Amino acid sequence: MELQQLFEQAVTNSKLLAAKPDNDILLQLYSLYKQATVGDNNEDAPSNAFDFVAKFKHEAWNKLKGITKENAMQQYIDLVNKLKG
């Protein structure tokens, strides 16, 4: 299978995990997904200073700047496979 197909399968598998991952893992999954599908985060920080979820998501994605979409896809696939056990 090619990388894009493996990534799409990992996205599906991430929704079928036996147990919900902790918040740190969820942030990793989110940021890797965004980097893989959108690329570098060029969005402004969330305008609501009290929207901590949006803030953490923005920061997590921002940390991946410069990582290629392909690399992010592979990291996402690896993380989901690790979580599946």
N, C-alpha and C positions, 0 to 999 in steps of 0.2 A: 504494500500500500504506500501511496505517496504521503508526504508530510501533512498536507492539507486534510486528507481523509483521516489520518491518524488523529489529528488535532480535533476534527469534528466529532470523531468517536469518543475522544477523551472528554469533550464538553458534555456529550450525552451521558457518559459514565459518571461524570462529576455530580450529576443530579440523581444518581442511583446508588450513592454510597450508603453503606449500612448505617453508619453513624454520621451525624453532622460534625464537620471539622470545627476546631476552635476558631476564634476570631482571627488569630494571626494567619492561620492557613487559609481562611476565607479571603483575607486581604491579599495574600500571595496569589491565589487563584484569580481574583478580580484583576489585579494589576497585570499579571501575565496575560490574561485574556485580552485586556484592553491594549496592551503593547503588541500582542499578536494580531489583533484585528484592526487597530487604528494607527498604531505606531507611537511615536513620542507624544507625551502629554504637553499640549500647547494651550491648554485651557487655563483660565484664571482660577485662583483659589476660590473656594465657595464664598459667596458674599455673606452668608449667615454665619457669624462667628460661633454660634452655639450648635450648629449642625456638625457634631463631632464625627458622625459616620462619613459624611461627605468629605470632611477634612482629612480623615485617615485614609480614605480611598484615594483622594487626590495625591496625598504625600506618597503613598505606596506606589502608585503608578509613576509618579515623578521620579522615583528612585531608579526606574528602569530606563531612563533616557539613554539613547545611544545603542541599546540592545536591538538587534535586528528582529524583524517579525518572525523569521524562521527560528532564531534562537529562542525567542519567547514561546513559540509553539512547542518546541522540543522540551523546554523546561516545564511547560504546562502538562504535556503528555507524561513526562517523568514523574511529576508530583502526583497526578491523578493515579498513575499506576502504583506508586508507593502507597497511597491512601487506600487503594483497593486491597492491598496486601497480597 
